[in-house]
């Protein structure tokens, strides 16, 4: 009789379990939203250096304007020139990443391994926090189709000016009064910081190596209220003089400087493109992207 009792018990238990399952026919297990889902939700992430927190700098993040996370491969754009011309530019691969532990583990090809805690701040914005160096970076997610490439140029215009050895004057408008800047034909904005510039009155067409940098000084860039695609550039010469311009970007190789006091517009072309990519290169060591604090101004009408 014992075997029969055992079979009967098993039968009753199976009926009970089946009835329990049937009682909740609407139960559906919710899919888990992973860190990989968060990172891959956007095709390109803008590294907003102006929202960085912490004293230390992680070079691969501080030097990058954008990052993209694609199937375990990490891509970055370290230059603005050529940026976005294809409409879908993730940049070059700089390493690999893994999210299986719930944190972001990055293995940079040259700088080694980093671990980040990732926090969603909302509206496609995340924060990467590195506990070891006590530093955090804010990334803003975008699709290639909706990414405002021009705005990124203007937000980082000091670094854009550094991406050519020289800016050579190509033409001058017929409008405007005669002024001292009429005779300056070359400008250079050094990558060692975002404050130094050099100016030359060498003849148009002079080889870069033979330019006479007779003038030098510091410069500043100011924002105009409610003008995302226009900046004010002031050159402070070492002799005490200064020149103020409205700065426009025509292309990633051409800029306009509108001289406010005289009403003259000068057109410059970038020569000697500098590619910032190799940590071992001299240029890369000199280039350091940090927070930029700008004065806010109200734009006055052109003369």
Order of alpha helices (4+ residues) and beta strands (2+ residues): alpha-alpha-beta-alpha-beta-beta-beta-beta-beta-beta-beta-alpha-alpha-beta-beta-beta-beta-beta-beta-beta-beta-alpha-beta
